Amino acid sequence: MRVIVLTNPAAGAKADSIRELREPLEHAGVDVADVRTMHGEELTEAAKQAASEPGIDAVVAAGGDGTISAVAAGLVGTNVPLGVLPTGTLNHFARDLSIPPALSAAAKTIAAGTIAQVDVAQVNGRTFINNSSIGLYPRLVEKRDSQRQRLGRGKWMAMLLSCISVFRRFPSIRVRIGVGDQTLLRTTPFVFVGNNVYEMTLTTLGTRKSLSSDQLCVYLTQRTGRFALFRLALRAILGRLEQARDFDALCVQEVWIESPRKFLRVALDGEVVRLTPPLHYTIVGNALRVIVGSTEGRP
């Protein structure tokens, strides 16, 4: 198998040097045509270009979920599969496809070349592979990144201080959610839209059993107010979330979210962008080919 590796050296918890990425792949028997480093949305165009090059069997994304999502966006609708080297902090996409976290094992997964087709979701033409949200989380991410850039704080310390700042103000948003002929009005601290169904149970938080069920799942908290949200966060930490008790959930193929605001901060796989409402979310079934690890890991 001949591959091109794309990575963002500024992202991920591990050092993504060319040698550290190339060696485990070559040891697994993969022919690495090139390792290319770039930033942000450049990855999507780079993935499109790599997929069009002759003799390339797969494009490998090395990084966290933001990097993998950007590369995946460039491969949607093509016959070239996405390989994943998970070098981020949480690696949700790799986990849901049962791709091993160790680079050597992930490289062997790519060499084996077992391919599955998965869904992707889109909002206003932007692709995401895990989830999107508005409200509290995008604010937290913006404040966290600002603290890291201005003050040089570590990721987790910056997130903790950002949580304190955001929860002190407790922002909420007014939204109108349209599904077909039905409309739901809500003032809420957040709206979460998942690519396929996320499990929210006593024992499982934020995992997906399938990435090919061709549906979005929209979650809104049933709790309002600062203290109620604090209790929700505490239940999440203790692993005591229950979907019926803590969330409203809608599983659909298309949803519109309207807001009186001129723009909304929108988190897409951990990256924050500003979009003009209404937000139009859609699911695109079986749009992405992915190299997965085993029969059990197939969506």
Buried (B, 14 or more C-beta within 10 A) or exposed (E): BEBBBBBBBEBBEBEBEBEBBBBBBEEBEBEBBEBBBBEEBBBBEBBBBBBEEEEBBBBBBBBBBBBBBBBBBBBBEBEBBBBBBBBBBBBBBBBBBBBBEEBEEBBBBBBBBBBBBBBBBBBBEBBBBBBBBBBBBBBBBBBBBEBBEEEEBEEEEBBBBBBEBBBEEBEBBEBBBBBEEEEBEBEBBBBBBBBBBBEBEEEEBBEBEBBBBEBBBBBBBEBBEEEEBEEBEEBBEEEBBEBEEBBBBBEBBEBBBBBEEEEBBBBBBBBBBEBEBBBBBBBBEBBBBBBBBEEEBBB
